[in-house]
Amino acid sequence: MKKTLIIVAIALFGYIGLYAQDIITKTDGTDLQARILEITTNEVKYKKFSNLDGPTYTILKSEVMFITYENGDRDIFGLSDSGPSGNAVHPGMKYKEIKDLYNPKEYYRQYTDPYRPFWIGVGEFIIPGLGEACVGEWGRAAGFFFGNIALYALQVSQMQITQTQNGSNVVYTYTATSASNAIGLVRLGLNIWGICDAVRVAKVKNMYTQDLVSQQASIDLGLSPYFAYTPYGSSSLQPVTGLSLRVSF
């Protein structure tokens, strides 16, 4: 019985020693076996687990996805720098509240995205304001739509109109002028701005939706070893080892 206990204890201590390390998972997916010393506002200080007596290393928190400690606990620092912290967003926010929280250049498509930026841009190209209307921004849509109509009417009014008689019919010929051409360039610029704006709104709203989905689906898993005695027979105890799984929603 004593030999069994000694063997089990040696095996257990060896198992614990094997996993008694902290794991730093970086944003690029690589893992660092380490012993965490200190976590500051912007940095994480650690020693390499293979050389605990060696120098102290520093890594930026922006490069860390999460840290898994030797007891199974986990600190999550974020998946990217493109969005705000989880507490900064909540359901029901308007575009004007989230437009400065996200960088659309860092947008990556996910299956939960409610909008397709490419097709939003195509719709805006066909009908000015349609893209903004598709993403629920009716005020912006009205601005681009009626702005385009007003510029078109002004452009036509600045053209040179020539009236000719063709039998019993009167033919009007519109000839572009420098003023109408200038207005046409402004109208073209407005349309390009509308396309870019519609695509930006779609990307920002998609990133906002991604954050909401990640908040609702976040699960923290922890795995740790345990050692206990269980009754065996009528008057003896048997050592039992295993793993304990902790799930936090």
C-alpha positions in Angstrom: 0.0 0.0 0.0 2.8 2.4 0.9 4.6 1.7 -2.4 1.4 2.4 -4.3 1.0 5.8 -2.5 4.6 6.7 -3.2 4.3 5.9 -6.9 1.0 7.8 -7.2 2.5 10.8 -5.4 5.6 10.9 -7.7 3.4 10.6 -10.8 1.1 13.4 -9.5 4.0 15.8 -8.6 5.5 15.1 -12.0 2.2 15.9 -13.7 1.8 19.1 -11.8 5.4 20.1 -12.4 4.8 19.5 -16.1 1.8 21.9 -16.2 3.0 24.4 -13.5 3.7 27.0 -16.1 1.9 30.0 -17.6 1.0 30.0 -21.3 1.1 33.4 -23.2 -1.0 33.1 -26.4 -0.1 35.9 -28.8 -2.4 37.5 -31.3 -0.5 35.7 -34.1 -1.4 32.3 -32.6 2.0 31.4 -31.1 2.4 30.2 -27.5 5.1 31.2 -25.0 5.8 29.0 -22.0 6.5 31.4 -19.2 6.3 32.4 -15.6 4.3 35.7 -15.4 6.0 38.2 -13.1 3.9 41.4 -13.5 1.1 42.8 -15.7 1.1 46.6 -16.1 -1.2 48.9 -18.0 0.5 48.3 -21.4 3.0 45.4 -20.8 3.4 41.9 -19.5 6.7 41.0 -17.8 7.7 37.3 -17.7 10.5 34.8 -17.6 11.0 31.9 -19.9 9.8 28.7 -18.2 12.9 26.9 -19.6 15.2 29.4 -17.9 13.6 30.8 -14.8 16.9 32.2 -13.6 17.4 34.1 -16.9 16.5 37.6 -17.9 13.1 39.2 -17.6 11.3 39.7 -20.9 8.6 42.2 -21.8 5.8 42.0 -24.3 3.1 44.5 -25.2 -0.4 43.6 -24.1 -1.6 44.6 -27.5 0.3 41.6 -28.8 -1.3 39.2 -26.3 -4.6 37.4 -27.0 -4.9 35.7 -23.6 -2.8 34.2 -20.8 -3.5 30.8 -19.3 -2.1 30.4 -15.8 -0.9 27.2 -14.2 -4.1 26.8 -12.1 -6.3 27.0 -15.2 -7.4 30.6 -14.9 -7.3 32.7 -18.0 -7.0 36.5 -18.6 -8.3 37.6 -22.0 -6.9 40.8 -23.4 -8.7 40.8 -26.8 -8.6 39.4 -30.3 -7.5 42.5 -32.0 -7.0 46.3 -31.6 -9.7 47.1 -34.2 -12.6 47.3 -31.7 -13.3 48.7 -28.3 -13.3 46.8 -25.0 -16.3 44.6 -24.3 -17.8 47.1 -21.8 -17.8 49.9 -24.4 -20.6 48.4 -26.6 -24.1 47.2 -25.8 -27.1 46.3 -27.9 -29.2 49.2 -29.4 -26.3 51.6 -30.1 -26.7 54.0 -33.0 -24.1 54.5 -35.8 -23.1 58.0 -34.4 -22.2 56.2 -31.2 -20.0 53.5 -32.7 -18.5 55.2 -35.7 -15.4 56.3 -33.7 -15.0 53.0 -32.0 -14.0 50.9 -35.0 -11.5 51.2 -37.8 -13.1 49.8 -41.0 -9.7 49.2 -42.5 -9.3 46.3 -40.1 -12.6 44.7 -40.9 -12.7 41.0 -41.6 -15.8 39.3 -42.9 -17.6 36.8 -40.6 -20.6 34.6 -41.2 -22.6 36.6 -38.6 -22.2 39.9 -40.5 -25.7 41.3 -41.4 -24.4 43.4 -44.4 -22.1 42.7 -47.5 -20.1 45.9 -48.0 -19.5 45.1 -51.7 -23.2 44.9 -52.6 -23.9 47.9 -50.4 -21.4 49.8 -52.6 -23.0 48.5 -55.8 -26.5 49.6 -54.6 -25.1 53.1 -53.8 -23.5 53.3 -57.3 -26.8 52.5 -59.0 -29.0 54.8 -56.9 -27.4 57.5 -54.7 -28.5 56.9 -51.1 -29.6 53.3 -51.6 -26.6 51.9 -49.8 -27.2 54.0 -46.7 -30.9 53.0 -46.8 -30.0 49.3 -46.9 -27.9 49.7 -43.7 -30.7 51.6 -41.9 -29.2 55.1 -42.2 -32.2 56.9 -43.7 -31.1 60.4 -42.9 -27.7 59.9 -44.7 -29.6 58.2 -47.5 -31.9 61.2 -47.9 -28.9 63.6 -47.9 -27.1 61.8 -50.7 -30.3 61.2 -52.8 -31.7 64.7 -52.7 -28.3 66.2 -52.9 -27.7 64.4 -56.1 -31.0 65.5 -57.5 -30.4 69.1 -56.6 -27.0 69.1 -58.2 -28.4 67.5 -61.4 -31.1 70.1 -61.7 -28.5 72.9 -61.1 -26.2 71.3 -63.7 -29.0 71.2 -66.3 -29.9 74.8 -65.6 -26.4 75.9 -66.4 -26.3 74.3 -69.8 -26.8 76.3 -73.0 -30.2 75.6 -74.5 -30.6 75.9 -78.2 -34.1 75.9 -79.7 -34.6 74.8 -83.4 -37.7 74.2 -85.5 -38.1 70.8 -87.1 -41.3 71.1 -89.1 -44.1 71.4 -86.6 -41.9 70.3 -83.7 -39.6 72.3 -81.5 -36.2 70.6 -80.7 -34.2 71.7 -77.7 -30.5 71.0 -77.6 -28.5 71.2 -74.4 -24.8 72.0 -74.6 -22.5 71.7 -71.7 -20.8 74.8 -70.4 -17.8 75.3 -68.1 -20.3 76.0 -65.2 -22.3 72.8 -65.9 -19.1 70.8 -66.2 -17.9 72.1 -62.8 -21.2 71.2 -61.2 -21.0 67.8 -62.8 -17.6 67.2 -61.2 -19.1 68.2 -57.8 -22.0 65.7 -58.4 -19.5 63.0 -59.3 -17.5 63.7 -56.1 -20.7 63.5 -54.1 -21.6 60.1 -55.6 -18.1 58.7 -54.9 -18.3 60.0 -51.3 -21.7 58.3 -51.0 -20.3 54.9 -52.1 -17.3 55.2 -49.7 -19.7 56.3 -46.9 -22.1 53.4 -47.5 -19.3 50.8 -47.5 -17.8 52.3 -44.3 -21.1 52.3 -42.5 -21.7 48.7 -43.4 -18.2 47.6 -42.2 -18.6 49.5 -38.9 -22.0 48.0 -38.2 -20.7 44.6 -39.0 -17.8 45.0 -36.6 -20.2 46.2 -33.9 -22.4 43.1 -34.5 -19.3 40.9 -34.2 -18.5 42.3 -30.8 -22.1 41.8 -29.6 -22.0 38.1 -30.8 -18.6 37.5 -29.1 -20.0 38.9 -25.8 -23.0 36.6 -25.9 -21.0 33.5 -26.9 -18.0 34.0 -24.6 -17.1 30.8 -22.6 -14.1 30.4 -20.3 -12.7 26.9 -19.8 -10.3 25.9 -17.0 -8.5 22.5 -16.5 -6.7 21.6 -13.3 -5.5 18.4 -11.7 -6.9 17.0 -8.5 -5.9 14.3 -5.9 -8.2 12.6 -3.5 -8.9 9.4 -1.4 -12.0 7.3 -1.9 -13.2 4.4 0.2 -12.0 1.0 -1.0 -13.4 -2.1 0.7 -14.4 -1.9 4.3 -11.5 -0.3 6.0 -9.1 1.2 3.5 -8.8 4.2 1.2 -7.6 4.3 -2.4 -5.8 7.3 -3.9 -7.5 8.8 -7.0 -6.1 11.3 -9.4 -7.7 13.1 -12.3 -8.5 16.4 -14.0 -11.2 19.0 -13.0 -12.9 20.9 -15.8 -14.4 24.4 -15.0 -16.7 26.1 -17.4 -17.7 29.8 -16.9 -20.3 31.5 -19.1 
